């Protein structure tokens, strides 16, 4: 290319964007949880991005139930197996095939889609769809357990909820996830702040721009 190139994980750079310019700009240590097609994560510890050996932040593959649901990664019991949109869709399709009543796929067809997008889930929830509500409740429990365990380990100032589902549903479901998280905290008298990502869909691009700029610390 004839120019220096910087590489970064999409979620990690989005979390760094939030750390510098969004929901974590007043903090030193943040845990980002990106709830979307899967469940990803990113870490900033003491003002610096923490990459580990290259795979830090994979919170979606923390086990929340030994021998539990099969995750898209092939393992069992991962948080993503309950909370990732792809896994939730697979469970919805399984229920629909078995005769469970749901408006999810009717809405999907009406919208000309072949996947259950965030917008389709939102419309189904607005209509009081019981299967959609059940799968969201199931996801919230898993997210709370996984995030709570991560908080016990790193003790962040703030947990930032992002991603397609996280941003779309954060205002309504963020407090529910926070409540589930609190059940698992060892030090429960001073929980971290819990915020929804502020940079929206541009978070990844902003974080990538900061990466290129070399802005890795304040």
N, C-alpha and C positions, 0 to 999 in steps of 0.2 A: 504493500500500500504506500510505502514511502513516508510513513508517519508513525509515531508511537501509537500503540494500541493498548487499551486497558480493558480487562475482562472482569465481570462481576456477576454473581448470581442475581436474578431479577428481584427476588424478595429482599435479599440482603441490601442491595442498593436502594430499594424503595424505603426500607427501614432507616437507612442512613439519611435519605432525603427528609423523612419525618423527624429524625433526630436534629438535623440542622435547621430546618425551615418549617416544620409542622408540629405535630402533637407532642413531640419530645424535645422541643427546642430549649426548654428550661431545665432539662435533666442531664445527669451524668451517665446513668445506666438505664437502658431500655431493652425490653423484650418485645419484638414485633411478631404478631401472629396473623398471618395472611390466610383468611378463610375464603376459599373459592373452589375451583375445580378440584383442587387438593387442599392440603393444609400445610403451608410453609412457614418458615420463621427466620428471623434475623436478630442479631445481637449487637449492641453497642455497650461495651463495658468500660467504665471509667473514662468515657469520652472517646474511646477507640473502637472501631469495628472489630469484632472477634470472629475469625474465620476458622479457628482450630487448624486442622490439617487440610482444610478445604471443604469440609462437609458439616461445619457447625450450623446450628439453627434448624435442623430437620425435625422440628417439634412434631410434625404430623406422624412421625414414625415412632414416637414414644408409645409404649404399650399401655393401654388403659384397661384392658381386660385380657388376662392370660387365656389363650386358646379361643379368643373371641372371633368376631367376624373377619372374613378374609379381606385383606387390603389389596388395592390394585398393585402394590409392590410385591405381592405374593405371600407375605407373612400374615399372621393372624393377630387381631386385637389392637392394631394401631389406631390412634386417634382418627386418622384419615379414613379408616374403614367405616367410621360412624358419621364423620362430619364433612368429609370432602363431597363436593357436589356430584362428582362422578359416582362415588359409592352410594350416595343418597338416591341418585337416579336408578342405579342398578337395583337397589332395594325396592324402589317404587315400581319398577317394571316387574319385579318378581311378585309383588303384592297384586298388581293389576292383572297379571297372568293368572294368579290364583283366585281371582274374582273379587278382590277388595275394591269397593267403590271409591272412585277418585275422579276429580275433574282435571287432573294434571295433564293427561294425554289428550283430552278433548281440547284444552286450551292450547297445547303444543301444536295440534293439527290446525286449529283456527288461526294460529299465528304463522303458519307455514314453516315451522321448525321441525328438526329431527332430533333435537336434544332439549332437555329441560333446563332452560336458561334461568338466570336469576329472576328475570322479569316474569317468567311463567310460574315459578315458585311463589313470587309475590302475589300474583293474581289468584292463585289457588288458595293461599292463606287468607287473602281478603274475602274469599267466598266461603271461608270456614271449612275448607277441605280437611277431613279428619286424618287422612293418610299423610298429607303434607304437614299437618300440625304434629303428628306422632313422630315423623322423621326429623323435624326440627327440634322437638323436645329431646330426642335421642342424641342428636348432634350437640346440643347445648350441654348435656350431662358429660359427654366425652370431652368437649372442649374445656369445660371447667376442671375436670380431673387432670388433663394434660397440662393446662396452663398453671394450675395450682402446684403441681409437682415441679415444674420448671421454676416457678417463683421461689419455692423452697430451696432450690439449688443456687440460684444466682441473686436473689433478693433485689430486683430492679426497682428503680424509682417509679417507673411507669410501664404498664403493659399497653401496647398500641394494637388495636384490632383493625386490620385492613383486608384487602382482597375484595373480589367481586361481591361475595355474600356479606363479608364483614362491613363494607361501606354501605351497601344497600340496606342491610338490616340492623346495622350497629345501634342506631338510636333506640329501636324497640327491643332488640334481643341482647344488646351489650350488657345492660343491667342484669339480665337473667344469667348470662355467662359469668359475669362478675360474682353473682350470688353463688353459683355452683363452684367457682374457683375458691371462694372464701371458705367453703366447707373443708377444703383440703390443705389450708394453710397451717403450717406449724406455728408461726408467729402471727396469730390472727387479730391481734390488737392494733397492728399498724400495717394494713394491707397496702400494696402499691396503688398508685393512681391507675385508673382504667379509662383509656381514651380511644375514640374512633379516629382513624387516620384522617388527616385534614387535606392532604394533597390529591386525594382521589385517584383517577386513572393516570394522572401525570406523575405520580410519585416515583415510579420506576425510571421514567425519563429524566426527572429532576435529579434523582440519586445518581444515575449514570453520568449526567453532566458534571455533578460534583466529583465523581470518581475521576473523570478525565481532567478536571481542573486540579485534582490533587488535594481536595479539601477533605482530609480524613480526620481532622481534629479542629476544635474551636481555638 
